[in-house]
Amino acid sequence: MSILDYTAVELAAKIKAGEVTAVQAMQAVLDRIDEVEETYHCYVTLDKEAAMKKAEEVQTKIEAGELTGPLAGVPVAIKDNMCTKDVLTTCSSKILSNFVPTFSSQAVLDLEAAGAVMIGKTNMDEFAMGSTTETSYYGPTKNPVNPEHVPGGSSGGSAAAVAAKECFMALGSDTGGSIRQPASYCGVVGMKPTYGTVSRYGLIAYGSSLDQIGPLTRDVTDAATILEVIATHDPKDSTSMKREETDFTSALVKDVKGMKIGIPRDYLREGLEEEVKDAVLAAAEMLKAAGAEVEEFDLGMVEYAIPAYYTIATAEASSNLERFDGIKYGYRTEEYEGLHNMYKKTRSEGFGPEVKRRIMLGSFVLSSGYYDAYYLKALRTKALIKKAFDDAFAKYDVILGPVAPTTAPKLGESLSDPLKMYLSDIYTISVNLAGLPGISLPCGKDSKGLPIGLQLIGDCFAEKKLIRTAYTFEQLYKEAGKEA
């Protein structure tokens, strides 16, 4: 068995037992990157020398008994919107193409404290705005399952790196499905925790009330293990929660007897590809056969999720992105006449079309005369969506459905029609609007061999129920002899 075939937790156990070293693991990953990176383009920044040096340091600490955790020595990839000290952090945008932070984001620090070793920064949609990783200033990432297709977005580089074995685990961020949707398209596991579970300190903001960092991994065990490491209370982030129970790995139990699982009828209506629907319902049947109670129900408010989400997210984005003006950091235009002209030219040259579109939309909904008509209405809708989920979770432990209406589209198909791209988030964005946890895991393939993702949604702080259900399905799926 090659080193690259291990999951993150398996690799850490092998390193701890002295069968493999952190240096050998990093070398295996870097060799793999040399082999396939030109095809898939998962990374924006790589510092191989620094990665090897860090792996050596971590190996010494493991041998000295200083690092004993379940991720010690494991190479990890970080999405390029999380600050990393002394390492280029660009958000895949021209405007930050020369930005080197003086500090690291808290989630990265937590992983490093656990002994994980950073390989580099992964490609993404510019400022996390997009669903295909095609809006990146550095060019698109390709889906390792089929390079003619997109890997999803905005955490497409992280998902593709896990799928292509260019890392053992990765961090992504999820504003409206940006971890779960690329996980679905690339056939890996992606988890978005309850809002406030993982510190947003050092995460370059897109939509502050929606953004959440989470893991992209090869299996549910790895996802639970990483979440346990990064779920820390952080006084530097005012939205960070102090959670008592973060022993998520204790929920890795194959047992769903007596659990109530609801499937929203609204998620199975028009727009959903038949093959995706069949795979999701087959997954529900497997859980039912294992002792869970499964039934369909009406969730409501689904049709309002996309307009509410894009109103709120773009409003927050237009406010968050005004700091990129060419004065303090990042790109500055070379020729300008006066301050106002410099702002205008820097932002015109530095931002891509999708980011400009969302800034303009956000500025419009926040402008006087439209604030009440759009932004306040969207906030009221957000509250109603949360109430619809509260009512559902009064009856069900977990909600089950698809991650996306289709499997991964071909490269170039989505960018020509932004509205179509926005609609691909229909099943994921409600989770962010309501601050809920959600997980995506593979549940089949379509006739073209492209992965289909199953989405499980839990109530706030109910990650353990989600992990238990996901782990049970994953085990049943493997036992049925299907490829994960």
C-alpha positions as CSV (number, residue, x, y, z in Angstrom):
1,M,0.0,0.0,0.0
2,S,1.4,3.4,-1.0
3,I,1.7,6.1,1.6
4,L,-0.7,8.2,-0.5
5,D,-3.5,5.6,0.0
6,Y,-3.7,6.2,3.7
7,T,-6.3,8.5,5.2
8,A,-5.0,11.3,7.4
9,V,-5.8,9.4,10.7
10,E,-4.2,6.2,9.3
11,L,-1.1,8.0,8.3
12,A,-0.7,9.7,11.7
13,A,-1.0,6.2,13.4
14,K,1.7,4.8,11.0
15,I,4.0,7.8,11.8
16,K,3.4,7.4,15.6
17,A,4.2,3.6,15.3
18,G,7.4,4.5,13.5
19,E,6.4,2.7,10.3
20,V,6.5,5.9,8.2
21,T,8.0,9.3,8.9
22,A,6.4,12.8,8.5
23,V,9.3,13.5,6.0
24,Q,8.5,10.5,3.9
25,A,4.8,11.4,3.9
26,M,5.6,15.0,2.8
27,Q,8.0,13.7,0.1
28,A,5.3,11.4,-1.3
29,V,2.9,14.2,-1.5
30,L,5.4,16.6,-3.2
31,D,6.3,13.8,-5.7
32,R,2.6,13.4,-6.5
33,I,2.2,17.2,-6.9
34,D,5.1,17.2,-9.4
35,E,3.4,14.4,-11.3
36,V,-0.2,15.7,-11.6
37,E,-0.3,19.4,-10.6
38,E,0.2,20.6,-14.2
39,T,-3.0,18.8,-15.1
40,Y,-5.3,19.6,-12.1
41,H,-3.9,23.0,-10.9
42,C,-5.0,22.6,-7.3
43,Y,-2.4,24.9,-5.7
44,V,-1.7,28.6,-6.0
45,T,1.4,28.7,-3.8
46,L,3.8,25.9,-2.9
47,D,7.0,26.2,-0.8
48,K,8.5,22.7,-1.0
49,E,11.6,23.6,0.9
50,A,9.7,25.1,3.9
51,A,7.3,22.1,3.8
52,M,10.1,19.6,4.1
53,K,11.9,21.6,6.8
54,K,8.6,21.8,8.8
55,A,8.1,18.0,8.3
56,E,11.5,17.3,9.7
57,E,10.8,19.5,12.8
58,V,7.5,17.8,13.4
59,Q,9.1,14.3,13.0
60,T,11.7,15.3,15.7
61,K,8.9,16.3,18.1
62,I,6.9,13.1,17.4
63,E,10.0,11.0,18.2
64,A,10.5,13.1,21.4
65,G,6.9,12.4,22.4
66,E,5.9,16.0,22.3
67,L,3.3,15.5,19.5
68,T,1.0,12.6,20.1
69,G,-2.3,13.7,18.5
70,P,-4.2,11.9,15.7
71,L,-3.0,14.3,13.0
72,A,0.7,14.7,14.0
73,G,2.9,14.6,10.9
74,V,0.1,14.7,8.3
75,P,0.5,17.0,5.3
76,V,-2.4,19.5,4.9
77,A,-3.5,21.9,2.2
78,I,-5.0,25.3,3.1
79,K,-7.5,27.3,1.0
80,D,-5.9,30.6,-0.1
81,N,-8.3,32.8,1.8
82,M,-6.8,31.9,5.2
83,C,-3.9,34.0,6.3
84,T,-0.6,32.1,6.7
85,K,2.3,33.9,8.3
86,D,5.1,34.7,5.8
87,V,3.3,32.7,3.0
88,L,1.5,34.4,0.1
89,T,-2.2,34.7,0.7
90,T,-4.0,35.9,-2.5
91,C,-7.7,34.8,-2.3
92,S,-6.9,33.9,-6.0
93,S,-7.2,37.6,-6.9
94,K,-4.9,40.0,-8.6
95,I,-5.6,42.6,-6.0
96,L,-3.9,40.4,-3.3
97,S,-1.3,38.8,-5.6
98,N,1.6,40.3,-3.5
99,F,0.0,40.0,0.0
100,V,2.1,38.2,2.6
101,P,0.4,38.2,6.0
102,T,2.3,38.8,9.3
103,F,0.1,36.3,11.1
104,S,-1.8,33.0,10.6
105,S,-5.5,32.3,10.9
106,Q,-6.6,30.6,14.1
107,A,-7.7,27.4,12.3
108,V,-4.3,27.1,10.7
109,L,-2.6,27.6,14.1
110,D,-4.8,24.9,15.7
111,L,-3.8,22.4,13.0
112,E,-0.1,23.3,13.3
113,A,-0.3,22.9,17.1
114,A,-1.7,19.4,16.5
115,G,1.4,18.6,14.4
116,A,-0.1,18.9,10.9
117,V,2.3,20.2,8.2
118,M,1.2,22.8,5.6
119,I,2.0,21.9,2.0
120,G,0.7,25.1,0.4
121,K,-2.3,27.2,-0.5
122,T,-5.0,25.9,-2.7
123,N,-6.7,27.6,-5.7
124,M,-10.3,28.9,-5.2
125,D,-12.8,31.2,-6.9
126,E,-11.7,34.8,-6.5
127,F,-12.6,35.9,-2.9
128,A,-14.7,32.7,-2.7
129,M,-17.2,34.1,-5.2
130,G,-18.2,31.4,-7.6
131,S,-19.2,27.7,-7.7
132,T,-16.6,26.3,-10.1
133,T,-13.1,27.6,-9.2
134,E,-13.1,29.2,-12.6
135,T,-13.2,32.8,-11.4
136,S,-9.6,32.5,-10.0
137,Y,-7.1,35.0,-11.3
138,Y,-4.7,32.1,-11.6
139,G,-6.9,30.0,-13.9
140,P,-9.3,27.1,-13.2
141,T,-8.7,24.0,-11.2
142,K,-9.8,20.8,-13.0
143,N,-11.8,17.9,-11.5
144,P,-9.4,14.9,-10.9
145,V,-12.3,12.5,-11.6
146,N,-12.5,14.0,-15.1
147,P,-10.3,17.0,-16.0
148,E,-12.9,18.2,-18.6
149,H,-15.2,19.1,-15.7
150,V,-15.1,21.7,-12.9
151,P,-14.2,20.6,-9.3
152,G,-16.9,22.9,-7.9
153,G,-16.3,25.9,-5.8
154,S,-15.3,28.0,-4.2
155,S,-13.0,25.5,-2.3
156,G,-12.4,23.6,-5.5
157,G,-8.6,23.5,-5.1
158,S,-8.9,22.0,-1.7
159,A,-11.5,19.4,-2.8
160,A,-9.5,18.5,-5.9
161,A,-6.2,18.2,-4.0
162,V,-7.8,15.7,-1.6
163,A,-9.3,13.7,-4.5
164,A,-6.1,13.8,-6.5
165,K,-4.0,12.6,-3.5
166,E,-2.0,15.9,-3.6
167,C,-2.7,16.1,0.2
168,F,-4.2,13.9,2.9
169,M,-6.6,16.6,4.1
170,A,-7.5,20.2,3.5
171,L,-9.2,23.2,4.9
172,G,-11.9,25.0,3.0
173,S,-14.4,27.7,3.8
174,D,-18.2,27.6,3.2
175,T,-20.3,30.7,2.7
176,G,-23.1,29.1,0.7
177,G,-22.0,25.5,0.1
178,S,-18.3,26.2,-0.9
179,I,-17.1,23.1,1.0
180,R,-20.0,20.7,0.5
181,Q,-20.5,21.3,-3.3
182,P,-16.9,20.8,-4.4
183,A,-16.7,17.7,-2.1
184,S,-19.8,16.4,-3.9
185,Y,-18.3,17.1,-7.4
186,C,-14.9,15.5,-6.5
187,G,-16.2,12.5,-4.6
188,V,-14.7,13.4,-1.2
189,V,-16.1,14.3,2.3
190,G,-16.7,18.0,3.1
191,M,-18.1,19.4,6.4
192,K,-19.4,22.8,7.3
193,P,-19.8,23.1,11.1
194,T,-22.4,25.2,13.0
195,Y,-21.6,28.9,12.6
196,G,-19.2,30.0,15.3
197,T,-17.7,26.6,15.9
198,V,-14.4,27.4,14.1
199,S,-12.8,30.8,14.5
200,R,-12.9,33.1,11.5
201,Y,-9.9,35.0,12.7
202,G,-7.5,35.3,9.8
203,L,-10.1,34.2,7.2
204,I,-10.4,36.9,4.6
205,A,-14.1,37.8,4.8
206,Y,-16.6,37.4,2.0
207,G,-20.0,37.3,3.9
208,S,-19.2,37.6,7.6
209,S,-22.5,36.3,8.9
210,L,-22.3,33.2,6.6
211,D,-18.6,32.2,6.3
212,Q,-17.4,29.1,8.2
213,I,-14.1,27.1,7.9
214,G,-14.3,23.3,7.7
215,P,-12.5,20.2,6.6
216,L,-12.3,18.4,3.2
217,T,-11.1,14.8,3.6
218,R,-11.2,11.3,2.2
219,D,-13.6,9.9,4.9
220,V,-15.9,10.9,7.8
221,T,-13.3,9.8,10.4
222,D,-10.8,12.3,9.1
223,A,-13.5,15.1,9.0
224,A,-14.5,14.5,12.6
225,T,-10.9,14.4,13.7
226,I,-10.0,17.7,12.0
227,L,-13.1,19.3,13.3
228,E,-12.2,18.3,16.9
229,V,-8.8,20.0,16.4
230,I,-10.1,23.3,14.9
231,A,-13.3,23.7,17.0
232,T,-11.7,26.1,19.6
233,H,-13.1,29.1,21.3
234,D,-11.3,32.2,20.1
235,P,-11.6,35.6,21.9
236,K,-10.2,37.3,18.7
237,D,-13.4,36.4,16.9
238,S,-16.6,37.9,18.4
239,T,-18.8,35.2,16.7
240,S,-16.7,32.3,18.1
241,M,-18.7,30.0,20.4
242,K,-17.5,28.3,23.6
243,R,-18.7,24.8,23.1
244,E,-18.5,22.3,25.9
245,E,-18.7,19.1,23.8
246,T,-16.2,19.0,20.9
247,D,-15.2,15.3,21.2
248,F,-16.6,14.7,17.7
249,T,-14.7,11.5,17.1
250,S,-16.8,9.8,19.9
251,A,-19.7,10.0,17.4
252,L,-18.0,7.7,14.9
253,V,-20.4,4.9,15.7
254,K,-22.2,2.7,13.2
255,D,-25.7,2.9,14.5
256,V,-28.7,4.9,13.3
257,K,-31.4,2.7,15.0
258,G,-34.3,4.9,16.1
259,M,-33.0,8.1,14.4
260,K,-35.5,10.1,12.5
261,I,-34.4,11.3,9.1
262,G,-36.5,13.8,7.1
263,I,-36.2,14.3,3.3
264,P,-37.6,17.7,2.1
265,R,-40.0,17.1,-0.8
266,D,-38.9,20.6,-2.0
267,Y,-35.4,19.2,-2.6
268,L,-36.7,16.5,-4.9
269,R,-38.7,18.6,-7.4
270,E,-37.9,20.0,-10.8
271,G,-34.3,20.9,-11.6
272,L,-32.9,17.9,-9.9
273,E,-31.2,15.4,-12.2
274,E,-32.9,11.9,-12.1
275,E,-29.6,10.1,-11.5
276,V,-28.8,12.4,-8.5
277,K,-32.3,11.9,-7.1
278,D,-32.0,8.1,-7.5
279,A,-28.6,7.9,-5.7
280,V,-29.8,10.1,-2.8
281,L,-33.0,8.1,-2.3
282,A,-31.0,4.9,-2.5
283,A,-28.8,6.3,0.3
284,A,-31.9,7.0,2.4
285,E,-33.1,3.4,1.8
286,M,-29.8,2.1,3.1
287,L,-30.2,4.1,6.3
288,K,-33.8,3.0,6.6
289,A,-32.7,-0.7,6.3
290,A,-30.2,0.0,9.1
291,G,-33.0,1.0,11.5
292,A,-33.6,4.7,10.9
293,E,-37.0,6.1,10.4
294,V,-37.1,7.9,7.1
295,E,-39.9,10.1,5.8
296,E,-40.5,12.9,3.3
297,F,-41.9,16.3,4.6
298,D,-42.5,19.8,3.4
299,L,-39.7,22.2,4.5
300,G,-41.0,25.4,2.9
301,M,-39.1,28.6,2.2
302,V,-36.7,26.8,-0.2
303,E,-37.6,29.1,-3.2
304,Y,-36.7,32.2,-1.2
305,A,-33.2,30.9,-0.1
306,I,-31.3,32.0,-3.2
307,P,-32.6,35.6,-3.5
308,A,-32.2,36.0,0.3
309,Y,-28.7,34.6,0.3
310,Y,-27.4,36.6,-2.7
311,T,-28.9,39.8,-1.2
312,I,-27.2,39.3,2.2
313,A,-23.9,37.8,0.9
314,T,-23.4,40.6,-1.7
315,A,-24.2,43.3,0.7
316,E,-21.7,41.9,3.2
317,A,-19.1,41.4,0.4
318,S,-19.4,45.0,-0.8
319,S,-18.7,46.2,2.7
320,N,-15.9,43.7,3.4
321,L,-14.1,44.3,0.1
322,E,-14.0,48.1,0.4
323,R,-10.7,47.7,2.4
324,F,-8.9,46.6,-0.8
325,D,-8.1,50.0,-2.2
326,G,-4.3,49.9,-3.1
327,I,-3.3,52.0,-0.1
328,K,-2.5,49.6,2.8
329,Y,-1.7,46.3,1.1
330,G,-2.1,44.4,-2.1
331,Y,-1.9,45.5,-5.7
332,R,-1.8,49.2,-6.7
333,T,-2.2,50.5,-10.2
334,E,1.0,52.0,-11.7
335,E,-0.4,55.1,-13.4
336,Y,-2.9,57.3,-11.8
337,E,-3.9,61.0,-11.3
338,G,-4.8,61.7,-7.7
339,L,-6.2,59.6,-4.9
340,H,-9.7,59.0,-6.3
341,N,-8.4,57.9,-9.7
342,M,-6.0,55.5,-8.0
343,Y,-8.8,53.8,-6.0
344,K,-10.8,53.5,-9.2
345,K,-8.1,52.1,-11.4
346,T,-6.7,49.8,-8.7
347,R,-10.1,48.2,-8.1
348,S,-11.0,48.1,-11.8
349,E,-7.7,46.3,-12.6
350,G,-7.5,44.2,-9.4
351,F,-10.9,42.6,-9.2
352,G,-12.3,40.1,-11.6
353,P,-15.8,40.3,-13.3
354,E,-17.7,38.1,-10.8
355,V,-16.3,40.0,-7.8
356,K,-17.2,43.3,-9.4
357,R,-20.7,42.0,-10.2
358,R,-21.3,41.1,-6.5
359,I,-19.8,44.3,-5.2
360,M,-22.1,46.3,-7.4
361,L,-25.1,44.2,-6.5
362,G,-24.3,44.5,-2.8
363,S,-23.8,48.3,-3.0
364,F,-27.1,48.6,-4.8
365,V,-29.1,46.6,-2.2
366,L,-27.5,48.7,0.6
367,S,-28.2,52.1,-1.1
368,S,-30.8,54.5,0.2
369,G,-34.2,53.7,-1.2
370,Y,-33.4,50.1,-1.7
371,Y,-32.1,49.1,1.7
372,D,-35.6,48.5,3.1
373,A,-37.0,46.9,-0.1
374,Y,-34.2,44.4,-0.5
375,Y,-31.7,44.0,2.4
376,L,-34.1,44.2,5.3
377,K,-36.6,41.9,3.5
378,A,-33.7,39.4,3.0
379,L,-32.9,39.5,6.7
380,R,-36.5,38.8,7.6
381,T,-36.6,35.9,5.0
382,K,-33.4,34.6,6.7
383,A,-35.2,34.5,10.0
384,L,-38.2,32.6,8.4
385,I,-35.8,30.1,6.8
386,K,-34.2,29.5,10.3
387,K,-37.7,29.0,11.8
388,A,-38.6,26.5,9.0
389,F,-35.5,24.5,10.0
390,D,-36.3,24.8,13.7
391,D,-39.8,23.3,13.1
392,A,-38.2,20.5,11.1
393,F,-35.7,19.7,13.8
394,A,-38.4,19.5,16.4
395,K,-39.4,16.3,14.5
396,Y,-36.2,15.0,12.9
397,D,-32.6,14.3,14.0
398,V,-31.2,14.8,10.6
399,I,-32.3,16.2,7.2
400,L,-31.2,14.3,4.1
401,G,-31.0,15.5,0.5
402,P,-28.8,16.2,-2.5
403,V,-25.8,18.6,-2.4
404,A,-26.3,20.0,-5.9
405,P,-29.0,19.5,-8.6
406,T,-26.5,18.0,-11.0
407,T,-23.0,16.4,-11.1
408,A,-20.0,18.5,-12.0
409,P,-20.6,20.6,-15.2
410,K,-18.0,20.9,-17.9
411,L,-15.4,23.6,-17.7
412,G,-16.7,26.9,-19.3
413,E,-20.4,26.0,-19.1
414,S,-21.3,27.9,-15.9
415,L,-19.4,31.2,-16.4
416,S,-21.5,32.1,-19.4
417,D,-24.7,32.1,-17.3
418,P,-24.1,33.5,-13.8
419,L,-27.7,32.8,-12.8
420,K,-27.4,29.2,-13.6
421,M,-24.2,29.1,-11.5
422,Y,-26.1,30.7,-8.6
423,L,-28.9,28.2,-8.9
424,S,-26.4,25.3,-8.4
425,D,-26.3,26.4,-4.7
426,I,-30.0,25.9,-4.1
427,Y,-29.6,22.9,-1.6
428,T,-26.6,24.3,0.3
429,I,-27.2,28.0,1.0
430,S,-30.1,27.5,3.5
431,V,-27.7,25.8,5.8
432,N,-25.5,28.9,5.9
433,L,-28.5,31.3,6.3
434,A,-29.6,29.3,9.3
435,G,-26.1,28.8,10.7
436,L,-26.5,25.0,10.7
437,P,-24.0,22.2,10.3
438,G,-23.9,20.1,7.0
439,I,-21.9,17.4,5.6
440,S,-21.4,16.0,2.0
441,L,-20.2,12.5,1.3
442,P,-20.1,10.3,-1.8
443,C,-23.2,8.2,-2.5
444,G,-22.7,7.1,-6.1
445,K,-21.8,8.0,-9.6
446,D,-23.8,9.1,-12.6
447,S,-23.6,7.4,-16.0
448,K,-20.6,9.6,-17.0
449,G,-18.7,8.3,-13.9
450,L,-19.0,11.6,-12.1
451,P,-19.5,11.5,-8.3
452,I,-22.8,12.2,-6.6
453,G,-22.9,13.7,-3.2
454,L,-25.3,13.1,-0.3
455,Q,-26.0,16.0,2.0
456,L,-26.9,15.6,5.6
457,I,-28.0,18.6,7.6
458,G,-28.2,18.8,11.4
459,D,-29.6,21.3,14.0
460,C,-27.3,23.9,15.5
461,F,-24.5,22.2,17.6
462,A,-25.8,18.7,16.5
463,E,-22.6,17.8,14.6
464,K,-22.4,14.5,16.5
465,K,-25.7,13.3,15.1
466,L,-24.5,14.3,11.7
467,I,-21.2,12.5,12.1
468,R,-22.9,9.4,13.4
469,T,-25.3,9.3,10.5
470,A,-22.6,10.0,7.9
471,Y,-20.3,7.4,9.4
472,T,-23.0,4.8,9.4
473,F,-23.9,5.4,5.8
474,E,-20.2,5.4,4.8
475,Q,-19.7,2.0,6.4
476,L,-22.9,0.6,4.8
477,Y,-21.8,2.0,1.4
478,K,-18.4,0.3,1.7
479,E,-20.0,-3.0,2.8
480,A,-22.2,-2.9,-0.2
481,G,-19.0,-3.0,-2.2
482,K,-19.3,0.4,-3.7
483,E,-16.5,2.8,-4.4
484,A,-16.3,5.8,-2.0
